[in-house]
Amino acid sequence: MFAGELQKQKAEFAVADAVALFIAFSAALMLHDPGDAMKIRLARTGPDLIVLSAILLAGTWFGVFRACDLYRMRNGGLKELEAVVRGTTIAALLTVLAGFLAHLNASRLTVLLGYLLAMPAVLTVRMATRWWIRRFYGSPGNAIPLVLIGFNPVGRYLCESILDQLTPYEVVGFLDDGRPGQQYRGYPALGPIKHIGEIARLFPGLEAAVALPDSSPERQQKIIELCEQHEVRWWLVPWVSNREPNGLRFDMLGVIPLISVRGSNIGGLNFAIKRAFDLVTASILLVLSAP
């Protein structure tokens, strides 16, 4: 379901970023490499060392991109633009520092060109990846019809999230007892929950999202049994406290879902990346300001 599709999308965007970075730095070498210095150095270097260096560089760039939440952002927009600029800047500075420590005499202009080309390349390839994913999900053989059980704030929020995210689901409407004639974003309330069998016959392969977190466990169990009776694959929205969705953190311990308050993002890998960025930036500024 969602988790599997999101993991696939993360892998697809990681491949897209790798392609974009390869194009950007290859173009930088083609545009400016005085005396073919870098090409000669690469030709003289053994393949094992080249592969190891490529793995280390890729790990650095992908680690920075992940710390900047670029594999959670897949819908474009200003947030992704800001994250790409921040991520490429940090990763480029770390690459320059690594080259300095390894005594790699690379042209500064070549590195600058690679950095400047990396940002539009990453954004363009990501846009093409989004277009391909939407086209793939939009084909009749891959789209999954989805009915939302519960015409309430949770169900409407879930509907909005599905419509605004890259998912294979096509919402067909809502099922809720006592909500006739209502609609949300053009998707109507199709009737009471007991009509799920009729909806399943109209939409083969139907799935249902049970968005009734305030209902009793007994009622939710009856709805699940009704879904299974009509061979409708279901998933359940658990109860959560009355907090903003962005303020919650979701984890899995085995098969048990855990919900907690989201803490500060400045920790773990994010803290290491931020600390490295501060040190690299301070070092470069000290060198530039030295007499």
Beta strands, then each sheet from edge to edge (+ up, - down):
strand 1: 144-149
strand 2: 169-175
strand 3: 183-184
strand 4: 187-188
strand 5: 207-210
strand 6: 233-236
strand 7: 248-253
strand 8: 256-261
sheet 1: 2+ 1+ 5+ 6+
sheet 2: 3+ 4-
sheet 3: 7+ 8-
end
